[in-house]
Amino acid sequence: MKRFRLGVTIGVGLFFLCACSSTTTEATATMLQDKATSTTAPQATILPQNTPEPPSFLLSEPGPYFAGNRAFTLIDNSRNGREIELRIWYPAINQTDADGRSIVRDAEPDMNGAPYPMVITEESSGLNIFLSHLATYGFVMVVVKDSHVTEEGVYSSSSGFQNVRDFLFSLDQVSANPPDGLENLIDTNRVGVTGYSYGGDISLTVSGARVDPEFYLSQCENISSLVPESFQWVYNDFYCQEARYWDEFVNFMGEEITSSDDGLWQPLTDERIQAVMPMASTMSWFYGDRGLAAVDRPTLLIWGTKDEVYSIEAEYTFEHLIKSDRYLISFIGNTHFLPMTEYGALRLKHFATAFFGYYLQGHEDYAEYFSEDFVSQFDDLAWGVYADK
């Protein structure tokens, strides 16, 4: 049986926009093929020869597969015709057009290693971090792009909760109705989820965590004593908006999610999701120690130690993931804008490839590339919580 749980998109994730410009339901969908322009294939970097090589992020280089992409639009008729745009990157056959250029858009899939595990992310991470990278390592990456909704009400169009349901709906639809031309290509029983900032919130949401209403409401009542003054506005304006309309919020989420015997809401997730990599997530207030203790998927957490929420979110979240394999890699001296640098994006590609390669593809040797021994080779990375912030 599939399990689902609550998620919130929060305001800090909006920085990407500035920098770059259900529970299980009997849902039906319409899939429309998009006709956008081609995207240039990635080129491998050629390293200098006969020079000493320092420790490097080997998996940040493109992998052995050529990558193609297709775009589709899903329509969720159970949510008043909500449109969910997908860009799907996948291993493809490297063919050329009449001018000798590699065909990327609507490229013929490479079925030699199919079916490939699926990794879902949101648009900001799909554009600013990963693009085609994971596809070159034998994954199908589903980038959930824009959503458009005509529903009305305080929470019916709340992007955070709807975005989590967008991810789960996309998983259901790609599984039940594979896009034309990609049949038998995607293994939707081996699924990972990752994302940065609001994408990190979605990733943590689908990990099996459960909302603890009592904890959340008590935190929101005490913002002034828990959060540095300069950052209190973010918690007031974004993280605690549900607390101000609590009864409406509970009604919007529905009894199937909010009812329980232990005071915790039901998780909003899917049993096919086997590993998650939340980056700069800011969701711990919704779960508290009991809700985080319910996380039951391997979880790799990423944060910059100069991120405003590091001490509030990173340490607390990591310390209370007690049921699953858990990892925290701290980027020393980095802020919330880590992915906007080439340095940051390359390293995040490496860690995502290693983590999902280990848990979804069974590459035992990849465990080395996100291990304590590996991380300790770099002065600007810390394994676990970084004390000297």
N, C-alpha and C positions, 0 to 999 in steps of 0.2 A: 504493500500500500504506500502511496506517495504521501509525504508529509510536507506541510507548508508553513511558513512563518513570516513574521512582520519585518519590514525594512523601511528605512527613512533615508531619503536623499537630503543631505544637509548643506548649509550655505557655503562652507569653505570650498566645496567642490566646484563652485562657480568660478574659481580662479582660472580654470581651463578655458572658460568662455572668453575671459578677458585676454588671456595670453594668446589664444588662437583665433580669434575674431571676437493564489487563490486557493485560495484553497482550490483543490482539484474541482473543476467544474466541467459540465458537459459543454465545453466551448467549441464553437465552430470557427473556421478561419478561411479566408480567401487569400491565395498567394498570387501576387502579381510580379512579373519580372520587370526589373528596372533596366534602362538602356543608357547608363552613364558612360562617360568616356573611359578609356583605358588608364591603368596605373602602371608606372614604370617598375619593372622588376628590380629587386635589390642586387647590388653587386658586391662580391666578396672583397675584403680589404687584403692587399698583398703586403705581407710583413717584410721588412728588410732582412736580407740574408747575412749569415755569418756574424751576427751580433748576439751578445748574451741576452736571453729572454727572461725578464722578470716574471713573477707570477702573473697570470693573465686570466681574463674572463673569456675562456675559449668558446663558450656557448653563446657569446654575444655576436659571433660571426655567423653569417647565413649558413644554414645546414645543407644537406645534400639534395634536397628536393627543390625543383622549380615551383613557384607559387602562382596560382591563378586566383581570380576572384569573380564572384557574381553578386548581384544585388537583388533583393526581393523585398516585397512589402507584405506583411501579414495583417489581416484584419480580424480583430477579436470581436465577434458579434455579441459575446456575453457582456462586453463593456461598452455598449452603445457605439459599436463600429470603430473602436480604438485602432489606429494604424500604428504598426511597429515596423520600422525599416531595419533591414538586416543587410550587412555587407559580410559575405562569407569568403574567407581565404582558405585555400585547400591545396594539397600537393597536385601538381598538374604536369602534363606533357609539355616540354619546351618546344613549341612549334613557332614558325615565323610566317609573317605575312608577305605580300608581294614585294615589299620594300626591304625585306630582311630583318624586320623588327620582331622581337618576341611578342607573341600574342598572350597578353595577361588577362584581359577581360573576356569572360566566358571561355577560358581555355579548357581544353579537354582534360578531364581528371586523370590522374595517374592512379590506376587501380592496383598496381603491383603490391602495395602494402596495405590495401584497404581490408577492412574498415579502419579508419583512423579515429583516435579519441577526439572528443570535442571539448574545446575551451571557450567559454562565453565571457565576454567583457563588454564594457560600455564604450561609447563613441570617443570620449576624450583619451582613454588609454589605447583604444584601437588606432587612433591617429597619431598620438604623441609618443607612444612607447613601442607598440608591437608591430603595427601595420601587417606585413606579410611574414614576420619572423617565425612565428611558431609553425606556420604552414610548411616552412622549409625544413622543419624537423619532424614532419609526419603527424601534425595535428590539423584538425579543421577548426579554425577560429571563427566564431560567430560574433560579430560586432553588432550590438544592439544600438541602433542610431537614434533617430528622433521618434518621438511619439506624439500623436495628435489625438485629442479627446474632446468630445462635445458634451460630456456629462457636466452637471452642475452640482454645487454643494460645497461645503467647507472642505471636505476631505476627498470627494469623489475624483478630483483632479490633482490631488497632492502627489507631486512627482516621485517622492521617495517610495511610498507604498506601492504606487502604480509601477514604478520601475522594477521592483522586485518581481511583481507579477508579470511584467513584460518578459523578464528573463525566463521565468518558469513556463509561461505560455509559449515562448519561442522554443524551448526545449521540447515541450509536448508536440508542437506542430512539426518541427524538423524531424522528430522521431516518427510520428504517425504519417506525415505527408512530406517526404523528402523533396526538396526543390527539384524541378525538372532538370535532368542531366546529372544530378548528384545522387541518384539512387544507389544504394549499397556502398556508398563512400564513407558514411559517418557512423561511428559506433556511439550511439546515444546512451549506452549503458556504462560508458567510461567517460565521465564528464568532470571538468574542472571549471571553477569560476574565479576570476581575478578582476581587479580594477583599482584605480587610484582615487583617493578622496571620496566623492560620492560613490564611485565604483567600489572602493574599499568597504563602504557601508553595505552595499548590496552583497558583496562577497562574505562579509561577516554574518549578514542576515541569513544567508542560505546554508550556513555551516551547521545548523541544528540548534543555535542559541534560542532561548525563550524569553520573551518580555516579562519583566517583573514589575507590574504596575506600582506596587508599594515603594520599591526602591526608586523607580524613575520619578515619581511625583515628589518624593522626599528630596531628591537631588535638585530638582527644579525649584523647590521652595528655598533652597540654601545656596543659590548661585554665588551670592556675594562672599560667602566664606569658603567656597570651594575653588573658585576660578580667579586668576589674576584680573585686577580691575580693568586693564586695557583690553581684555578679551571677553569680558562678561556680556557685551552686546551680542556676540555671536551665539552664545548659549540662550540668551533671552529671545533673540529674533528667530533663531532657527531650531536649535536642539530641543527647546522646551515649548515650541508652539503647540504641540499636541496636548500639553498639560493645561493650556488655557481653554481648550474646548474638549475636555476629556470625555464627557458623555457622548458628544457627537462623534468623537473619534472611535470610541468603543462600538457605537452603533454602526459606523462605517465598516469597521473590520469584520463584524459579524460574529455570531455566537459560536460558530465552528472553530474560530481562532481564539476567542477570548474566554471561553468556558474552560474550567479545569478544576481539579480536586485539590491542587497544591498551591493555588494562588498564582501560578505562572501560566502565561498564554501558550497555546500550541505553537510549535515551530512552523515557520513558513519556508519550506525547503522541498527537496525531492530526493528520494533514496538513490537516484542514479548519479547524483553529485558526490564524487568520491574524494575530492581534495579542493581546498580553497586557499587563495593567496590574497588576503586583504592588505592593501597598501594605504597607509595614512587614514585608516578608518577612525571614525569618531562616534561610535555607537554604544560604548560600554554603559552609558547611563540608562539605556533602555533595559539592560539585562541584569546588572548587578552580579554578585558572585554566584548566586544560584542559577541565573539564566545563562551565564557564560560556562558554568560547570556542565551544562547540557550539551555543549558543542561536542560532536562525536565524529568529525572528519579531520584528517590531517590538515594542519593550518600553519602556513608560513606568513608571519606578520612582518611588514616592512614599515619603518618610520625614519624620518630625519630627526636628529636629536635637538635641532633648533626649531622644529615645528612647535607652534604655540601649544598644541595639545599633547605633546609627547609625554610629559609627566602625568597628565590627567588620564590619558587613554592608553598609551602603549604599555606602561608598567602594569596598570590595573588589568587590562585585557589579558596580557601574557600570563600573569600570575594566577589567573582564575580559569585558564583552560586546562583542566585537570583530567579530562576523560580521553583526550585524543593525543596523537603525535603533535607536538607544538614546537614552533621555532620562531625566534625573533632576531632579525638582523637590523641593527641600528646603523644608520648612515651618519657618522659623526660630523657635526657642524652644518648639516644640511637642513634647509627649511622645507616648507610645504611645496615649494616650487622645484623640488628635486627632479621630476621627470622632464622639466622644460630645458634641461641641460643635456648635451650629448653624453657627457660622463654618466649622468644618472640614468638616462634611457638605456644605454648599453648594458649597464649592470643589472637593471631590472629585467631586461631580455634574458640575460644569462641565468639569473636566479629562477625566473619563470620556466625556462626550458629545462633546467636541472630538476626542479621540484616536480613539475608535471610529468617530465620524462620518467622520473623514479616511480611516482604513484600511479600514473595512468598507462605508461608504456612498459613498465617493468624493467627499466634500465638500471640495474643494481649499481653500476659504476657511477651513475649520475649523483648518487648520494654524496660522493666526495665533493661535488661542486657547490653544495650549499651546507657544508659541514662546519663545525667549529674550527677544525684544522685549516680548512680553506679560508674562512673569514679572518682568522687570526694572522694571516700573512699580510694583511692590508692595514696600514695605520689609520685609515679613515673609515674603517668598519669596526663594529663591535658585535660580539656574539651575545645575544640576550640584552638585558637592560643595561644601558650605559650610565654609570653612576656619576661621572664627572661631566655634567651637562653645563 
